[in-house]
Amino acid sequence: MDYRGAIAFLDQHTNLEGNRSGRFDSAVAAMPTAGQVGGLSLKPMQDMLSVLGDPQNAYRTIHITGTNGKGSTARTCSQILRRMELSVGLYTSPNLDKVNERLSWDGNDITDEQFAQVMGLIAGVAPMLDSKPSRFELLTTAALVWFAELGVEVAVLEVGLLGRFDATNVVDADVAVITNIGKDHTDGKPGWQRAVAEEKAGIIKPASHVILGSPMEELLPIFEAEAQGEVWEAERDFQVDANLTAVGGRVVDIRTPGGEYEELFVPLHGAHQGDNVATAIAAVEAFFQRPTADEIVRESVADLQLPGRFEVVGHDPIIILDGAHNPHGAEATRQTLDEEFARLGSWVLVVGMLSGKDPIEMLEALDAADFDAVICTEPNWSRAIPAKEIAAAAKTLGITAEVVLKPVRALERAHAVTANDDLILVAGSLYVVGEIRSVLAS
């Protein structure tokens, strides 16, 4: 199997990321019933991995879920572990451009040849299975198999959706991280926080050391009930003591149960990234059950790069790409913009979203009415909200919005109405950001 054949094989399977039509109900997940593809069962994953020799048991794991910040936290954990000279596998989602971005080893994405080889192995055992796996299950299996073949010492895995029945939850995590609990993929009815927390708590295994990346208040007993090991909670057991803007990022002071890290330069925008870094440092400390050397932490966070997460990709005018895809993330985007970027000229918003989001809620979180121009677009993705629907939502907020269907054309339109002192923000979905970023990088 070559790379093209591997991608074709993937595309023959149900893409739950592309066809996720329901939200997470307050009492039950709006997914297929147990036993169906992508339903409330880990059996398809367990069966597939059993045939492949259970590769997920060949290394230790840090497993990360949460509504926001899990990708940033996962990458930070990986960076610190690599600086400690460990062999580290990292599995994240979604990808911005090529699917290879989801699987990396020691900082390098899987090559086309490696991807084809491991997918060919999986394709060979697929006919032996009782049920047809989903695309995400295949990608997760590929990561787990590849990491075992490489002999990684630790794998850092980002959950795709929720946790308990996510394809990644076939591992017995040494450290289980829950970054926060937000309303994404919910119906917003009373009880949604508890329902989401119970699903995310499902990644906690008997031996897991639990890291809660934000104060959980009344939800804390849910996580403590799942845990047999220690539970560290943000602002109780570890915290950010200082979080200041700096040229090109933040300067933070972080305290963990084992130590203090002062004046760390984090080359990322947004106060929330200080919280993500603190969560990652605590997770690595929990993994080793000892503090991490100050020099290792300092060098690791100074080298952080998070594509598509409030990423400045252009100047004159400033162009910012941020995949904020839910109201909480959009609020953080807007807060970062206000705190770290002086308004020297006009601001233009290019925005696109996927289904399951409330356009009015998202536009309000971004404070779209404060932009000088709003351009609505839609990614080439089955779950994209039509740009005209976003524009209609903007109209109800008293905002005059323009519709440009293709994200790249929308950016070109934004360029046409801006000058060197202006700013363009692209937000609302990582898929919109990915389409634009891939063109800018070419």
N, C-alpha and C positions, 0 to 999 in steps of 0.2 A: 504494500500500500504506500503510495506517495502522499504528499501533503494535500494535493487536490482531492485525492480519494478519501483521505481522513476527514476533510471538511464535508465532503459529500455524504459520507457515512453519518456524521453528526447531524446533518440537515435532514436525514431520513427519520429522525426521532422527534417526539413532541417537545417543542420549545416552550416550557412553562414560563420562562421569563418573558417571552413574546406574547403569550396567550393568557396571562394571568388577569382574568376578567373580574373576579370578585374581590371584596375586601375581607379583612379578618373580622368576623362577627364577634360580638362581645362574649358569646358563649362557645362558639365553635368555628373552626377555620372554614372559610368559603373555598374549599378545595374538593377534588373528587373523594369519594369514600375510600376507606381502607381497602388495600388490595389493588386499587386501580393505579395506573401510571401516575406518579407524582402525588398520590393520595396520602392519607395519614398512616403510612407504614414505612418502616425502614427495611422491610423484607427484600424488596428488589435489590437494594444496595448490598445488603448482607449476603444474599445469594450470589451476586456477581463477585463480590470480594472473596467469598469462600472458594469459589472455583479458581480464583487467581492466587490462592494461598494466603489470604488475609494480610495483605501488605501493610495495612494500617497499624499492625501490631509490631512493626519492625523499628519504630522510632518513638520518641516522646513527642507530646503535642501541647501547644497552646491554642485553645479554641476560643474564638471571639465572636460575640453577637452584640446586637444593640441597634437602635433605630438610626442613630447617626454616629459617625466617628470610628466605626469598626475598621474600615479600610485604613485610615490614618494610624490607628492604634496598631493594627497588624504590621504595617510597614515599619513603624518605629520599633516594635519588638524584634522584627527580623534584622533591622539595622544594628541594634545593640548586640544581639546574639552573634551576628557575623563578625562584629568587631572583637568579640571574645574568641574568635578563631574556631567557631563551631561550623559544621556543615549544616546549612539551613535551607529548608524548602518553604516556599511561601505560596499560598493559594488564595486568590482574591477574586472578586467579581463586582460589577461587570467589567468587560474590557472596553477601552476607548476606541481602539482600532482593530488590531488582530487578536484573535482568541488566545494566541500564545502568551499575551500579557498576563493571563490569569495564573500561569504556572511559572514559577521562577526558582532558580537554585543559586544560592550565593550571589544574589543580585542580578543574575542574567536570565532573561526569559528563555523558555524552552525553544529550541531551534525547530525549524520546519521538519527536518529529518527526524529529530527525536520525537516530535509530536506524532508524526506518521508512524513511527515504529511502535510507540506505546498504544496508539489507537488501533493499529493493525492487530496487536495482541488481544485487545479487548474485543474487537470485531470477531476474532476467531472463537471466542468463548460465548458470544452473545446467543448463538443458536441453542446453547445448552440450557438457557434460562427459561423459567416458566412464564415470565412476563417481560414485555419490552421496556427497557429503561428509557427514561427521559434524556434529553440532551444534557441537562445539568448533571444528572446522575452519571452520565458517561464522562463528562469533563472532570467531575470530582473523583471518579475512579481512576482516570488517567493520572491525575495529580498524585493520588495515594500510591499507585503502582510505580510511577516515575521516581518518586522520593525513595521508595524502597530499593529500586534498582541502583540509585545513586549512592545509597548507604547514608542518607542524611541522618544527623544526630537528633535534630528536632524539626518538626513541621509546625508552621504557624498557619492556621486555617481560619478563613473568614466565612461565617455563615451566609448562605444565600438569602434565606427568608426565615424569620422567627428563630427556630432552633430545634425544638424537640423532634420534629419530623423532617428536618432539613437533611439533605443527602450527606452533608459533612458530619452528621451526628452518629457516625459509626465508630468514631474514635473514643477512647477513654482518656479524656483530657487530664494532663497533669495540672494545668491551670485553665480554669474556665472564666472568661472575661465577659461581663455584661456592661457595655459602655453607658447605656441609658435606656429609658423607656419612653417612646414617643408614639404619636397617633398615626403614623404611617401604616397603611394596610389595615385600617380599622374602620368601623362604622361610626365611631365617636359616641356611641350610646353609653349610658352609665355602666360601669364595670369594665370598660375596655382596658384600663390600666392593669387591672388584676389579670384579665384574660391573656394579655400580651406577655406580662411578666411570667405567668405560669408556663407559657410556651418557650420563652427564652431560657427559663430556669432548667429546661429539659437537657441542656448541654452539660449540666453539672453531673458528674459521676462520683461514685463513692470516695475515690482517692483525690478528687479535684480540690485544689486550693482556689477559692472563689475571689475574684476581683470585681467590685462594683464601681464603675467609673463615674458615678454621680450619686448624690444622696438619694436613697430609695424610700425613706420615711416609712409609710404604712405598708409598703411592698416588701420590706426587708424580711419579714417572717417567711415569705414564699421562697426566697433563696436560701434562707437558713434551714428550712424544712428539707430541701433537696441535698444540702451539704452535710457531709460527715467530717470534712476537714475545716480549716480556718476560712473565715470570711473577712476580707478587708473592704471597707467602704470608704469612698472618697469623702473628705472633710472630717472623717473620724479617725481613720488609720493612715491615710496619706492625703496630701493636698498641695495645691499651688499657693505658696505664701506671697508671691509677687508675680505680676504678669503685665509687663510694660511694652509699649510699642518701641521699635527700634528700626533703623534703616534696613529695609529688606526682611523684616520679620518681627520677632518678639524676643525679649529677655525675661526669663522666668527663674524664680526660686522655687524648688520643689522639695518637699519633705516626705519621706517614706518611713515605715517602721524601722528600717535599718540605717538610715542616713539622711543627710541634707545635701542638696545640689544647688549651689548658688550661682546666679548670673549665667545661666545656660543660654546661649544664643540659639534660637530656633528659627531657621530661615523660612518660616511659613507665616502667612497672614491670618489674623483672627485670634482673639483671646481663647476661643474654644480649643485651638490647637495646643495651647499650654495644658489644658485638661487632658487631652489625648496623650500627650507626651508623659504626663504624670501617671496616667493609667498604665501605659506601656512599661515605664520604669518599675512600677509596683509589680506588674505581671512577671517581669524577668527576675525581680528579687524573690518573688514567691516561687518561681520555677527552681531556683538554686537554693532557696532558703538561706540566703545571705545577701548582703548589699552588693551592688555592682560598683566597681572602682570608678571614682569620679572622672578620671581621664577617659575611660571607655564611654561613659554616658555623654560626656561633653563632646567628644569627637563624633559620636554616633549621631546625635541630634543635629549637630552643625552641618552634617552632610545630607540631611533629609530632603527628598524631592517627592512631591505628591502631584503627579500630573492631573490636571482637571479639577483640583481642589483649590479654589481661589488662586489660580495660577496666572501670573502676569506674563503675557506672551507677546506684547507689543507696546511700543511707545510712539508718541506723536501721531495719532492719539494713543492713550493708554488702552490696552485691550486686556480684559480680565475674563478668564474662563472659570466658571464655578458650577459644578454639577449638583448644586443644592436642589434636592428633588422632593422635599416635603416642607411644610411650614416652619418647623423648628430650624431646619437647615437654612431656609430662606431668610429667616430672622437673623441668624448668625451672619449670613452673607451681608445683609444690609448693615448690621452693626459694625462689621469689619470695614465696610466701605466708608461709613461715616467717621469711624475712629482713625483710620489710617490713611485716607486719601483726601487731600484738600480739594475743594471744588473750585478749580481755576477756570473752567469753561462749562460747556454743556455736558450732560450725562445722557447716554442713549442705552436703553435696555433692549436686548434681543432675547426673547423668551419662548421656550417650547416645553411641553410637558407630556407625560404619559398618562393613560387612563388610570382611574383610581385617585387622582388628585382633584381637588376643588380649585378651579382656576381663580375664582374670586379670593379664596383664602390665600393662595400662593401669591397673587398680585399684591394683596394687602400686606403680606409678610415682607415682600420686597420693597414696599412703599413705592409701587410703580407710579403712582400719581405725582411723585416728586421728580421723576425723570423728565427730561425735556422732550424725549421722543421714545415711543415704545413700538417695537417691531415684533410681531407674532409670527412664529414659524413652527414647523413640525419635522421631527426626524423621520428617516426612512425606516420605520419600525411599526409593526402591526398594532401596537398599543398606543400609538401617538394620538393625542387629542388634536383634532383638526384646528389649524391656526385660526380659522374664522370663529371657532367657538371661544378661543382665548380672547380674541378681539372683541367679541360680544360681551364677554365677562368684564373686560376692561371698560367697555362703554357704560355698563351699569354702575361703574365706580367713577364715571365722569371723565374717563381717560379716552382720548382719541388715539387709536392704535392702527398701525399699518399692517397688512398681511403680506408676507413674502414666504412662499411655501418651503423652499429649500433653505436649510440653515446657512450654507455657504453664501447663497445669494442674499440672505438676510444680513450677513456680516458685510457684504459688499455694499448693500444699501446703507447700513450704518456708517460705513466709511464715507459714503457720498455726502452725508449730512453732518459730518464732523470736521473739526479743524485740529491742529496740533495740540492745543491745550485741552481738548475734550477727552471724554472717557466713555468707553464702550464696555458694558457688562453683558456677558452671555451666560444665562442661567436657566434653571428649571428642570434640567435633565442631563444626566451624564451622556445620554445618547446624542443630544444636540451638541454638547461640548465635544464629544468624540468625532462627530462628522467634521466640525470646524477645525479641530486640532489636527486631524490627519491631513487636511489640505494645507494648513499653515506650516506643518512640518515637512511637507514634500518639496 
